[in-house]
Amino acid sequence: MSAPVLAHLRTEFDRGLCHRFLYYMLMMRELEERIELKLYRQGKVVGGCYTGRGQEAIPVGSAVLSQPGDWLTPSHRDMAALLIRGITPREILAQYMGRATGLTKGRDGNMHMGCAERHCVPIISSIGASIPVAGGLALAMRYRGESNIVFNYSGDGASSRGDWHEGLNMAAVMDLPIVYLCNNNLFAYSTPLDKQMNVCDIVDRVAGYGIPAEIVDGNDVLAVYEASKRAVEHARSGKGPYFIECKTFRMSGHSAHDPADYVPNSLREEWSRKDPILMLQKYMVEELGADERDFVNVRKQVLSEIEEAVDWALEQPFPDPSTLEDDVYESI
Ligand SMILES: Cc1ncc(C[n+]2csc(CCOP(=O)(O)OP(=O)(O)O)c2C)c(N)n1
């Protein structure tokens, strides 16, 4: 974070908002760690486990700006966006454990979760596929005369997919109200950025579609929030889509089974100094007079909510086999 940016932000980032950021970032970090480091290893998680460790500032700094009627299409690194939309740790844990009270009613055991009532599209495994879905949602809202917008989340690897390009182009020519948040965490699974594209930044690709775009420090929740505000204003005022490339780093493997040996140690060390939670806490101490006790209290609250939710989820039933064909549709 550079000094001029902080000076500019000081008036708006009061303690209340920063505490909200901290709560959601810590909740995502601790909940994912509980799932990956304990429940997954204890065999309680039915499927895979993909975390957004180190990337928490991106869903938090953006999704807090969403309004109830907006739609979100999060990626597998954006658990905090679900939390902000009101999806609870209980529901997330029951989902990971494949329980009947999970978001997919036990039909899936990992992060393919969403909730129509809370306007969160379930995470789509096929990367890039959420881009045209976001376009469809935005178009549907326009036909219905609704003035809400869509928040779309994807990774750098998704930008190498054809549907990403088609979806962006369509959104641009139709002026669709979409805020794109790209988490550029330098790797698509094990493939580093320079092995998947011949330009330096994702925004270089976006430029070809005539969509306004900017690059932000994706580990700085204040910067993500500020950029998202610009993007949201742009989309809500009918000016069309807006793209934010968030430079960040995946502080874990691609998923729980991946030790990520392909990531150089020097890179890990460099980014460990930019942990987004520590960056926010530093700002709160230096600019807002917060102290260690504030952070301990937020962490205590988060941990106690998680423990309560874990106990609850472990008691939940698995789906009754007789419900196997419920919610199954045939397309003709
Ligand atoms: C179309 C498609 N190809 C391959 C995969 C396997 N896969 C899952 S996540 C992933 C990497 C995604 O990279 P990126 O879009 O940068 O997101 P990140 O995981 O880094 O957040 C790959 C290759 C997939 N899910 N979908």
The ligand as a Gaussian input file, in Angstrom:
#p B3LYP/6-31G(d) Opt

LIG

1 1
 C      -12.406000     -26.000000     -18.681000
 C      -11.578000     -26.528000     -17.551000
 N      -10.310000     -26.941000     -17.777000
 C       -9.555000     -27.415000     -16.766000
 C      -10.078000     -27.474000     -15.497000
 C       -9.225000     -27.999000     -14.330000
 N       -8.905000     -26.849000     -13.508000
 C       -9.617000     -26.564000     -12.400000
 S       -9.137000     -25.131000     -11.696000
 C       -7.908000     -24.937000     -12.836000
 C       -6.992000     -23.766000     -12.769000
 C       -7.753000     -22.506000     -12.801000
 O       -6.880000     -21.444000     -12.858000
 P       -7.387000     -19.996000     -12.691000
 O       -8.522000     -19.705000     -13.625000
 O       -6.209000     -19.110000     -12.781000
 O       -8.012000     -19.991000     -11.235000
 P       -7.278000     -20.287000      -9.859000
 O       -7.531000     -21.738000      -9.545000
 O       -5.842000     -19.952000     -10.006000
 O       -7.980000     -19.380000      -8.916000
 C       -7.912000     -25.943000     -13.765000
 C       -6.980000     -26.041000     -14.895000
 C      -11.400000     -27.050000     -15.304000
 N      -11.966000     -27.065000     -14.111000
 N      -12.121000     -26.555000     -16.333000

